[in-house]
Structures are given as C-alpha cells and as structure tokens.
Amino acid sequence: MATVPSFGDLRVLILESRRAREMASLVVSYGGQPVSAPSMREVPLESNPMAIAFAEALERDQFDLVVLLTGVGTRALVTVVERARGSRESFVNALRRTKVLARGPKPVSALRELDVHVWATAPEPNTWREVLAALDERTRELLLEGARVAVQEYGASNPDLLAGLEERGAKVTRVPVYQWALPDDLEPLKAGIQAIVDGRVDVVLFTTATQVVHLLKVAESLGCRDAVVAACTHLLVASIGPTTTEELREQGITPDLEPSHPRMGVLVREAAERAREILARKRA
C-alpha cells in the first residue's frame, strides 16, 4: 500500500493571495501547519491608453501576431477595451483574424470563451523559452523578421521574451494590462518574514516569481533581506516552475524542489513527499 505524503506537522509558509485558502487547505490535507502571508495584490489598469491603442491598431490589422501570456490578463484586456468603448465585438473579431499564441492552458481557456482560434501554444512549463521555441517551429507560417508582434504583459515585463523576439527581427509592442502591487495590509507578510528569520517555518512555497520579489523587497525594508536569504539554506524552498526558480536564483536563493507539473496541488503534494528527506540533508 502506497504511503500517503505528509509534512508531518511541519510549518509551511504560503505566499499566495487570491488562492490562499485553497493552498492552506491543501497543506492541511497533507499534514502541515499553514502560515499564510499574502504577498501580492492584483491592480487592474482601468484607464489604460496603451491597451486601447493596441485594440485600435489590431482592428486596423496592424499586427501579425498577438502573444497572450495569462488567462487573467487576456480577460482583463477584453474588459478594459469593453469599458472604454462600450463593446468588445470589434476587438474580438480582430483577434479572430490575427495569429494568436497562448503561453499555456489558462489563456487558451480565455480564448475559447471568446471563440478565438489559438494559432500556437507554448508547451509546459510555459516559460518565455517555450514561447520562442513554439514560434521557431512555425517560421514557415510566420517569419518573425519584420513581423509586428504585440505581447500582453502580466505585471512586470519579461525582458528575456522581448529581447528574444527582437533578436529574431520582430517589431514588438508591449501591452500591459494589469500589475501586481504589495498587499494593502503588509503585517501578515512581515510576520512571515520574521518567522523565516526566527526559524519558525520549515517550508516556503513560491507559486510566482513576483512573490519572490515582494518577499525580499519587504524584507529589505525591514533590514533583514540577507537574514532571509541565509535562513533559506535551512528550509525547504519549493518553486512552482522555471520562471520562479530563475527569480529565486537571481535573488541568491537556491530552490530545493520543482514539481513534476507546474500546478499548485502537485507542488504541495511533492513538497510533502520530500520535505523530511530534504530538511534532514540541509540541517545535518
């Protein structure tokens, strides 16, 4: 009989905001003690001249390719256009006659809701590398040299993706739709940071690169950034996937685990499976 994964009562720091309750419930189901420290707040750009300008240009058929990076961002883009112009139909019709690349299943789902054909999809783990690789595989259908490409952004720009497109000769237009800000109430995040420094958590779960940035930004404001980085050498640091892992490494933190699939449930389960083994090794 297979052993059920278990954190064995370890304390698990969660940095999720929108899905904090769901993630805490998962941690509890695997025998952990969740410590919730929301690190992000989604800020829609209600008045977004760049998005409106993009929509108008798309309707004039001035783009050869639209790259949609997130489902939430795709829906927000349509909402911004609809609120500004009173209708979405002209914009959605323009999307339907333009080649659209979706970074992963969430923007694909959003496009299906709009009845928009997906020309290409970036495979797992859905990073900028897979976006570029998907485009490189379809050069017979679309040569990027001289192509007019719009990229829907999802908070911060992805300089690697933009640079990769430009290196291939594309004329790139950024379309920021929403951004991530720090939470209005920083106290839970500050408490989580202090718990890391004091050794009162055993596992930290990162589900986006922005969580890494925000955690260390607030830690720096508290004067304990270096202490947080140092404390992570004694914790299990789990990253949802390559983009988050890259950010952790850039910030001086080496993640111990990436799940076999970049999904929250898989991340929690596989962290529970390996927590005791990894912590025993790191704390030896």
C-alpha positions as CSV (number, residue, x, y, z in Angstrom):
1,M,0.0,0.0,0.0
2,A,1.4,3.4,-1.0
3,T,2.4,5.8,1.7
4,V,0.3,9.0,1.8
5,P,2.6,12.1,1.5
6,S,2.8,14.0,4.8
7,F,4.5,17.2,6.0
8,G,4.4,15.6,9.5
9,D,3.2,18.8,11.2
10,L,5.9,21.0,9.6
11,R,5.2,24.7,9.4
12,V,4.6,25.7,5.8
13,L,4.8,29.4,4.7
14,I,2.3,30.3,1.9
15,L,2.7,33.5,-0.1
16,E,-0.5,33.1,-2.2
17,S,-3.1,35.8,-2.1
18,R,-6.0,35.0,-4.4
19,R,-5.8,31.3,-3.7
20,A,-4.5,31.4,-0.2
21,R,-7.4,29.5,1.4
22,E,-7.2,26.7,-1.2
23,M,-3.5,26.3,-0.7
24,A,-3.8,26.3,3.1
25,S,-6.4,23.6,2.8
26,L,-4.0,21.5,0.6
27,V,-1.2,21.9,3.2
28,V,-3.5,20.8,6.0
29,S,-4.7,17.8,4.0
30,Y,-1.0,16.7,3.8
31,G,-0.4,17.1,7.5
32,G,1.2,20.5,7.5
33,Q,0.6,23.7,9.5
34,P,0.0,26.5,7.0
35,V,1.3,30.0,7.8
36,S,-0.4,32.4,5.4
37,A,1.5,35.6,4.3
38,P,-0.3,37.1,1.2
39,S,2.4,38.9,-0.8
40,M,0.5,40.3,-3.8
41,R,-2.4,42.4,-4.8
42,E,-3.7,42.5,-8.4
43,V,-4.2,46.0,-9.7
44,P,-6.2,46.3,-13.0
45,L,-5.2,49.2,-15.1
46,E,-8.7,50.6,-15.7
47,S,-7.5,53.6,-17.6
48,N,-5.1,52.0,-20.0
49,P,-4.2,54.1,-23.0
50,M,-1.6,51.5,-24.2
51,A,-4.2,48.7,-24.2
52,I,-6.8,50.9,-26.0
53,A,-4.2,52.0,-28.6
54,F,-3.3,48.3,-29.1
55,A,-7.0,47.4,-29.6
56,E,-7.5,50.2,-32.2
57,A,-4.3,49.1,-34.1
58,L,-5.4,45.5,-34.0
59,E,-8.7,46.4,-35.6
60,R,-6.8,48.1,-38.4
61,D,-4.9,44.8,-38.9
62,Q,-1.6,46.4,-37.9
63,F,-0.3,43.3,-36.0
64,D,0.8,39.9,-37.4
65,L,0.9,38.1,-34.1
66,V,-0.6,38.6,-30.6
67,V,1.1,36.8,-27.7
68,L,-1.2,36.3,-24.7
69,L,0.7,35.3,-21.5
70,T,-2.0,34.8,-18.9
71,G,-5.7,34.0,-18.8
72,V,-6.4,36.7,-16.2
73,G,-4.6,39.2,-18.4
74,T,-6.5,38.2,-21.5
75,R,-9.8,38.6,-19.8
76,A,-8.7,41.9,-18.2
77,L,-7.7,43.2,-21.7
78,V,-11.1,42.5,-23.1
79,T,-12.7,44.1,-20.1
80,V,-10.6,47.3,-20.4
81,V,-11.5,47.6,-24.1
82,E,-15.2,47.0,-23.5
83,R,-15.4,49.5,-20.7
84,A,-13.5,52.1,-22.7
85,R,-15.5,51.6,-25.9
86,G,-18.8,50.2,-24.8
87,S,-18.4,47.0,-26.9
88,R,-15.9,44.1,-27.3
89,E,-17.1,42.8,-30.7
90,S,-14.9,44.7,-33.0
91,F,-11.8,43.9,-30.9
92,V,-12.7,40.2,-30.5
93,N,-13.3,40.0,-34.3
94,A,-9.9,41.5,-34.9
95,L,-8.3,38.8,-32.6
96,R,-10.1,36.1,-34.6
97,R,-8.4,37.2,-37.9
98,T,-5.0,37.5,-36.3
99,K,-2.5,34.8,-35.4
100,V,-2.6,34.3,-31.6
101,L,-0.1,32.5,-29.5
102,A,-1.1,31.4,-26.0
103,R,1.5,30.8,-23.3
104,G,-0.4,28.0,-21.6
105,P,-3.8,26.5,-20.8
106,K,-5.2,29.5,-19.0
107,P,-5.0,31.9,-21.9
108,V,-6.2,29.1,-24.1
109,S,-9.3,28.7,-21.9
110,A,-9.9,32.5,-22.0
111,L,-9.7,32.5,-25.8
112,R,-12.1,29.6,-26.1
113,E,-14.6,31.7,-24.1
114,L,-14.3,34.3,-26.8
115,D,-14.4,31.8,-29.6
116,V,-11.0,32.9,-30.8
117,H,-8.8,30.3,-32.6
118,V,-5.4,29.6,-31.0
119,W,-2.7,29.6,-33.7
120,A,0.0,28.3,-31.4
121,T,0.5,27.2,-27.8
122,A,3.7,27.2,-25.7
123,P,4.1,23.8,-24.0
124,E,4.9,23.1,-20.4
125,P,6.5,24.6,-18.4
126,N,5.1,27.6,-20.3
127,T,8.1,29.9,-19.9
128,W,9.4,32.5,-22.3
129,R,11.7,29.9,-23.7
130,E,8.8,27.7,-24.8
131,V,7.1,30.7,-26.3
132,L,10.1,31.4,-28.5
133,A,10.6,27.7,-29.3
134,A,6.9,27.4,-30.4
135,L,7.5,30.4,-32.8
136,D,10.7,29.0,-34.1
137,E,8.9,25.8,-35.0
138,R,6.4,27.7,-37.1
139,T,8.6,30.0,-39.2
140,R,7.0,28.7,-42.4
141,E,3.7,30.1,-41.3
142,L,5.1,33.3,-39.7
143,L,8.6,34.7,-40.2
144,L,9.4,36.9,-37.2
145,E,11.8,39.1,-39.3
146,G,9.9,42.3,-39.7
147,A,6.7,40.9,-38.1
148,R,4.6,43.2,-35.9
149,V,4.1,41.4,-32.6
150,A,2.0,42.5,-29.6
151,V,2.8,41.0,-26.2
152,Q,0.2,41.1,-23.4
153,E,2.1,41.5,-20.2
154,Y,1.1,40.2,-16.8
155,G,2.6,42.6,-14.2
156,A,6.3,43.1,-14.9
157,S,7.8,43.0,-18.3
158,N,9.6,39.8,-19.4
159,P,12.9,41.3,-20.8
160,D,14.1,37.8,-22.0
161,L,11.0,37.3,-24.1
162,L,11.0,40.8,-25.5
163,A,14.7,40.5,-26.3
164,G,14.2,37.1,-27.9
165,L,11.5,38.4,-30.2
166,E,13.6,41.5,-31.1
167,E,16.7,39.3,-31.8
168,R,14.5,37.4,-34.4
169,G,13.7,40.7,-36.1
170,A,10.2,41.3,-34.7
171,K,8.8,44.8,-34.1
172,V,7.5,44.4,-30.5
173,T,4.7,46.3,-28.9
174,R,4.2,45.8,-25.1
175,V,0.5,45.7,-23.9
176,P,0.4,46.0,-20.1
177,V,-3.0,45.1,-18.8
178,Y,-2.6,44.6,-15.0
179,Q,0.1,44.8,-12.5
180,W,1.0,43.3,-9.1
181,A,1.3,45.5,-6.1
182,L,2.1,44.8,-2.5
183,P,-0.9,43.9,-0.3
184,D,-2.7,46.8,1.4
185,D,-2.0,45.0,4.7
186,L,1.6,44.1,5.0
187,E,1.5,42.8,8.5
188,P,1.0,39.1,7.6
189,L,3.9,39.3,5.1
190,K,6.1,41.0,7.7
191,A,5.2,38.3,10.2
192,G,6.0,35.6,7.7
193,I,9.4,37.2,7.0
194,Q,10.1,37.3,10.7
195,A,9.1,33.6,11.1
196,I,11.7,32.7,8.4
197,V,14.4,34.6,10.2
198,D,13.5,33.2,13.6
199,G,13.4,29.6,12.2
200,R,9.6,29.2,12.9
201,V,8.8,27.9,9.5
202,D,10.2,24.8,7.8
203,V,8.9,25.0,4.2
204,V,8.3,28.0,1.9
205,L,6.2,27.5,-1.2
206,F,6.6,30.0,-4.1
207,T,4.0,30.0,-6.8
208,T,5.1,33.0,-8.8
209,A,8.3,35.0,-9.4
210,T,6.6,38.1,-8.1
211,Q,6.2,36.5,-4.7
212,V,10.0,36.2,-4.5
213,V,10.5,39.8,-5.4
214,H,7.9,41.1,-3.0
215,L,9.1,38.9,-0.1
216,L,12.6,40.2,-0.4
217,K,11.5,43.8,-1.1
218,V,9.6,43.9,2.2
219,A,12.5,42.0,4.0
220,E,14.9,44.7,2.7
221,S,12.6,47.4,4.1
222,L,12.8,45.6,7.5
223,G,16.6,45.4,7.3
224,C,16.6,41.6,7.1
225,R,16.9,40.7,3.5
226,D,20.3,39.0,4.0
227,A,18.9,37.1,7.0
228,V,16.0,35.8,5.0
229,V,18.4,34.6,2.2
230,A,20.6,32.9,4.8
231,A,17.7,31.3,6.6
232,C,16.5,29.7,3.3
233,T,19.6,27.4,3.4
234,H,17.9,25.6,6.4
235,L,14.4,25.5,4.9
236,L,12.8,23.5,2.1
237,V,12.3,26.1,-0.7
238,A,9.8,24.9,-3.3
239,S,9.3,26.7,-6.6
240,I,6.3,26.2,-8.9
241,G,8.4,26.2,-12.1
242,P,11.3,27.5,-14.1
243,T,10.4,31.2,-14.2
244,T,10.0,31.3,-10.4
245,T,13.2,29.3,-10.0
246,E,15.1,31.7,-12.1
247,E,14.0,34.6,-10.0
248,L,14.9,32.8,-6.8
249,R,18.4,32.1,-8.1
250,E,18.9,35.7,-9.2
251,Q,18.0,36.8,-5.7
252,G,20.5,34.4,-4.2
253,I,18.2,31.6,-3.1
254,T,18.6,28.1,-4.3
255,P,15.3,26.2,-4.6
256,D,15.3,22.6,-3.5
257,L,12.3,21.4,-5.4
258,E,10.3,22.0,-8.6
259,P,7.1,19.8,-9.0
260,S,6.8,17.4,-11.9
261,H,4.0,19.6,-13.3
262,P,3.7,23.4,-12.5
263,R,0.4,23.1,-10.6
264,M,-0.4,24.2,-7.1
265,G,-1.7,20.8,-6.0
266,V,1.3,19.0,-7.4
267,L,3.7,21.4,-5.7
268,V,2.1,20.9,-2.3
269,R,1.9,17.1,-2.7
270,E,5.5,16.7,-3.9
271,A,6.8,19.1,-1.2
272,A,5.0,16.9,1.4
273,E,6.6,13.8,-0.1
274,R,10.1,15.1,0.1
275,A,10.1,17.6,3.0
276,R,11.6,15.3,5.7
277,E,14.4,14.0,3.4
278,I,15.4,17.5,2.1
279,L,15.3,19.1,5.6
280,A,17.3,16.3,7.1
281,R,20.0,16.8,4.5
282,K,20.0,20.6,4.7
283,R,20.0,20.7,8.5
284,A,22.6,17.9,9.0
